[in-house]
Each structure stands twice: as C-alpha cells, then as structure tokens.
C-alpha cells in the first residue's frame, strides 16, 4: 500500500487464464447465471448464450432459477433437468428457500454473477452472503427488470473466495465467437453424436446424429433451437 489513504500500488501482474467480454472481467472460475422462470419470463436463448460464453471462455457455469414461488414444480423440474442433463449444477430459490449449499461450490473460486435485469441477482447475493446490494422491481409496462447494479463490484466471501455482482442486460452479442463452426463445440450434448460428415453443422445435412437425437428426445428441442439461432445470428454478423 502507498502512504496516501485509500490508494494502492500494483506489485505484480498475474497471467490471464479466462476472460469474459460482457461483463468485462478476467480470471473468473465460475459464472453464476441467475434467471427467474417468471417475472421476468425466462428467455431460453439468452440463458443458452450465457452458457455458450462460459464454455467458450473455459469457465464453469452454475445456474440458479429464482422466484421459484412464481413457478410450478413441473416448470422448475423441467428447466433444472434440461441443464443437469448436460452436466451443469442447478439450484432454485425463493423467498422461503435459499440454496445455501451453493456456497460450497464457490469456495476458493472467483465467481462472476450474470443474468437479466430483475432476475434477483442482488437479492440472492444479499441472502447468501449478507450483502446490502440495492435491489429493484419489475416494470409493469415492459415486464422487464429495472437495472439497479450499475457497476462491477468484487466482494470477498472467504479466505480465497470472491464474488462480483454485475449489471444485468437483456441481450448478448456473439462477439466472443471467432468462427461459426466452433459454436457446435460448446454444446456438450452434441459431442458424442455420430454424423455422416465429419464437418457436419447439424442443420440441413443428411444422416446427422444430432438431429436424430433431437427427434428422439435425447437432446432438448429448446437447446437445439438455440444452437440454430446462434449459428445463423453469427453468420449474419459476419456479412
């Protein structure tokens, strides 16, 4: 530390091992993705894009579905089962159920929190760690959350554990993708499927193992639709 109060000195620059463009942070181990099922309504494509971004950046995604009291048990089970099937830890929370067990997964890690405005990110962090982040409400006019977090704030939650709340947003660019062909590599449920063509993009190609798995219910139709959307969205960006 310097002699001047509240000022510090850079003593060492650590190597960068992971990076997110939005939120703009580096050296993150876990991306804690927080979504409400209702109020605001869950956007599966946006959720899948967060997951794609995490995998592309070699960061472990963890999902929390908030406001579970506004959803049915069947809805909660549907969304959790979809993502647990591809190896992602999933939790749900409500005013009367706080998933404190999630804290064990954050030990000795640096975690970034992401998700749309109004999903309850700050509320959940306050409940889990006793913070006093400002919380907001849902707009009656748009049905979307009102953003209360306006900057990235890093908080210590353990000896070598840190977490950061980040501003919410309702859209996410695919600017973290370099080539359209790589998108399929970050859908883990695609990886063991056998296709006729080694460079199959799982779209209109014949004898595609991924499309067959979707038809048979082995791969979620929702996830496959997200993949199609991302592939075409990226192609449009490159024109």
C-alpha positions, -999 to +999 in steps of 0.1 A: +000+000+000+011+036-006+013+062+021-018+080+008-050+068+023-073+046+001-046+043-026-027+012-036+002+000-058+004-027-084+030-051-072+025-080-097+006-087-129-009-122-128-014-142-160-048-141-176-064-176-177-100-166-185-119-136-199-154-125-204-164-096-227-197-090-210-194-085-182-158-073-189-139-094-163-109-117-163-096-147-143-131-160-134-135-196-124-173-197-122-201-179-140-232-180-117-261-175-141-292-163-124-326-164-141-362-161-130-386-185-146-413-159-144-412-121-138-393-116-160-401-145-182-371-168-188-355-164-223-340-198-230-319-185-259-303-158-237-296-184-210-280-207-235-259-178-248-246-172-213-237-209-211-221-208-245-200-178-234-189-196-202-178-228-221-161-207-248-141-190-220-133-222-201-154-211-171-177-234-152-214-223-154-237-228-125-275-220-128-299-206-102-336-203-111-350-176-088-386-166-078-395-203-077-426-194-058-440-180-091-434-212-110-449-247-107-430-277-095-432-291-131-417-259-146-388-259-121-381-296-127-383-291-165-356-263-166-333-279-140-334-313-156-326-299-190-294-284-178-284-310-153-285-335-182-256-316-198-236-316-166-245-281-151-252-277-114-287-262-110-304-247-080-337-228-074-345-202-048-375-183-035-382-160-005-386-191+016-358-213+001-323-200-002-298-226-017-271-221+009-254-253-003-243-234-034-217-217-013-196-249-011-191-247-049-178-212-047-150-220-021-116-209-033-130-196-065-136-162-082-172-160-093-189-136-116-227-133-115-247-128-147-283-127-158-310-104-170-321-073-150-349-081-125-339-118-121-330-113-085-292-114-086-286-088-059-314-102-038-299-137-039-264-125-031-277-104-002-295-136+012-265-158+007-237-136+020-254-108+040-245-081+015-265-049+011-267-046-027-295-024-040-325-044-053-351-034-078-385-043-092-401-054-125-416-027-148-454-031-151-451-016-186-424-038-202-424-068-179-386-064-176-364-058-147-352-023-137-314-023-135-301-015-101-265-027-104-246-002-124-210-012-119-190-043-112-182-048-075-159-075-062-167-089-027-147-113-006-167-143+006-140-164+020-102-167+025-095-172-012-131-168-025-145-137-043-178-129-060-188-100-081-222-086-089-226-072-124-252-051-143-280-071-159-287-070-196-314-084-219-292-091-249-258-106-255-236-104-286-218-133-301-186-113-304-168-138-283-171-164-311-145-163-338-158-188-363-193-202-368-181-238-369-169-235-333-204-229-319-213-266-320-181-274-300-196-257-269-228-277-269-217-307-248-247-328-257-236-328-293-201-342-287-207-379-287-232-379-317-220-396-349-228-378-382-222-389-418-200-359-425-171-351-402-177-313-406-215-316-401-230-283-388-262-302-377-285-281-398-296-295-432-270-322-436-283-358-440-277-386-415-269-361-387-266-377-353-275-345-335-308-341-354-316-377-348-310-372-311-333-342-311-361-362-328-357-390-303-358-366-273-322-373-263-313-337-270-336-309-258-355-292-287-351-259-268-313-262-268-312-273-304-333-242-314-308-220-295-279-236-315-297-229-348-304-193-337-267-187-327-254-203-359-275-180-382-270-150-359-233-153-362-234-157-400-254-125-402-229-107-381-201-117-404-218-104-436 
